[in-house]
Amino acid sequence: MIEGPYFVLTVLGVLGTGLVAGVFYGFSTFVMRGLAALPPAQGVAAMQSINAMALKPAFMGLFAGTAVLSAVIAVVTFVLWPREGTVELLLGSALYLFGTFGLTIAGNVPRNEALARREAGTAEASSYWSVYLREWTAWNHVRTAASAAAAVCYVLALA
């Protein structure tokens, strides 16, 4: 069993990846559906506001901090190569770093930036809104699953 500071890192990894998975799950299951039910101008304006708030320390600390933590767990695992949990720790770190953090940068952020360039209430924003909803939510489903799977891997490493 993992012990000492390494145990603490892994528990924090479970907590961070699990919390991020929960945030993304909420968006996939009801936030985006609620926004889609609004008239496009209102949906665009609301999502633009949500995206601006997501850049604040409360979420970014968790989101980026969990990426740093996952990288630390991966490096420590490579250096110490524990007898148990190695595969789970490395897989959990890869899932979060690539499937959550990387996918956000490659998939969701460019769509957020494209939405931010459009003024809510314009024909251009309304036209883009349906594309945005479909594409952003699809990528969000993937990063939700990746975050949850990373949490499960970290839990398995502790078992």
C-alpha positions in Angstrom: 0.0 0.0 0.0 1.1 3.6 -0.7 2.2 5.4 2.4 3.5 8.7 3.7 3.6 11.8 1.5 2.9 9.7 -1.5 -0.4 8.6 0.0 -1.3 12.2 0.6 -0.5 13.2 -3.0 -2.7 10.3 -4.3 -5.6 11.2 -2.0 -5.3 14.8 -3.2 -5.3 13.4 -6.8 -8.5 11.6 -6.1 -10.1 14.7 -4.7 -8.9 17.0 -7.5 -9.9 14.8 -10.4 -13.2 13.9 -8.7 -14.1 17.5 -8.1 -13.2 18.4 -11.7 -15.2 15.5 -13.0 -18.2 16.7 -10.9 -18.0 20.2 -12.3 -17.9 18.9 -15.9 -20.6 16.3 -15.2 -22.9 19.2 -14.1 -22.3 21.0 -17.3 -22.9 17.9 -19.4 -26.1 16.9 -17.6 -27.9 20.1 -17.0 -26.1 23.4 -17.4 -25.6 23.1 -21.2 -29.2 21.8 -21.6 -30.5 24.7 -19.6 -28.5 27.2 -21.7 -29.7 25.5 -24.9 -33.3 26.0 -23.8 -32.8 29.8 -23.7 -33.1 32.0 -26.7 -29.7 32.1 -28.4 -28.9 35.7 -27.4 -29.4 34.8 -23.7 -27.6 31.5 -24.0 -24.6 33.1 -25.6 -24.5 35.9 -23.0 -24.8 33.4 -20.2 -22.1 31.1 -21.5 -19.8 34.1 -22.1 -20.3 35.1 -18.5 -19.7 31.5 -17.2 -16.5 31.3 -19.3 -15.2 34.5 -17.8 -16.0 33.3 -14.3 -14.2 30.0 -14.9 -11.0 31.8 -15.3 -11.1 33.0 -11.7 -8.9 31.4 -9.1 -11.7 29.3 -7.5 -12.0 27.1 -10.5 -8.6 27.6 -12.2 -6.8 26.7 -9.0 -8.6 23.4 -8.8 -8.3 22.7 -12.6 -4.7 23.7 -13.2 -3.6 22.6 -9.7 -4.9 19.1 -10.4 -2.9 19.1 -13.6 0.3 20.0 -11.7 -0.5 17.4 -9.0 -1.1 14.8 -11.7 2.2 15.6 -13.3 3.9 15.4 -9.8 2.3 12.0 -9.2 3.5 10.8 -12.6 7.1 12.0 -12.0 7.2 10.6 -8.4 5.9 7.3 -9.7 8.5 7.1 -12.4 11.3 7.9 -9.8 10.1 5.7 -7.0 8.4 3.0 -9.1 6.3 1.6 -6.2 5.6 -2.1 -6.0 1.9 -1.5 -6.1 -0.3 1.0 -7.9 2.2 2.0 -10.5 0.0 1.3 -13.6 -3.0 3.0 -11.9 -1.0 6.1 -10.9 0.5 6.5 -14.3 -2.8 5.9 -16.1 -4.7 8.3 -13.7 -2.1 11.0 -14.4 -2.2 10.4 -18.2 -6.0 10.5 -18.2 -6.2 13.8 -16.4 -3.2 15.5 -18.2 -4.2 14.4 -21.7 -7.9 13.5 -21.5 -9.0 16.4 -19.3 -6.4 19.2 -19.2 -5.1 18.7 -22.7 -8.5 18.2 -24.2 -9.7 21.4 -22.6 -6.9 23.3 -24.2 -7.4 21.7 -27.6 -11.1 21.3 -27.7 -13.1 23.5 -25.3 -10.9 26.6 -25.0 -10.9 27.4 -28.8 -14.7 27.1 -28.9 -14.9 29.4 -25.8 -12.6 31.9 -27.6 -14.7 31.8 -30.8 -17.8 32.4 -28.7 -16.2 35.3 -26.9 -15.4 37.0 -30.2 -19.1 37.1 -31.1 -21.5 39.7 -29.6 -24.6 38.1 -28.0 -27.8 39.0 -29.9 -26.2 39.2 -33.3 -27.1 36.8 -36.2 -23.5 35.6 -36.2 -23.6 34.6 -32.5 -27.0 33.0 -32.9 -25.8 31.0 -35.9 -22.7 29.8 -34.1 -24.5 29.0 -30.8 -26.0 25.7 -32.1 -22.6 24.5 -33.4 -21.0 25.6 -30.1 -23.5 23.7 -28.0 -23.1 20.5 -29.9 -19.3 20.6 -30.2 -18.4 22.0 -26.8 -20.7 19.6 -25.0 -19.4 16.6 -26.9 -15.8 17.4 -25.9 -17.1 18.1 -22.4 -18.5 14.5 -22.2 -15.0 13.2 -23.0 -13.2 15.3 -20.4 -15.8 14.4 -17.8 -15.2 10.7 -18.4 -11.4 11.2 -18.4 -11.5 13.1 -15.1 -13.8 10.4 -13.5 -11.6 7.6 -14.8 -8.5 9.4 -13.5 -10.1 9.5 -10.0 -11.0 5.8 -10.2 -7.4 5.0 -11.2 -6.0 6.9 -8.2 -8.5 5.2 -5.9 -7.4 1.8 -7.3 -3.8 2.7 -6.6 -4.7 3.3 -3.0 -6.4 -0.1 -2.7 
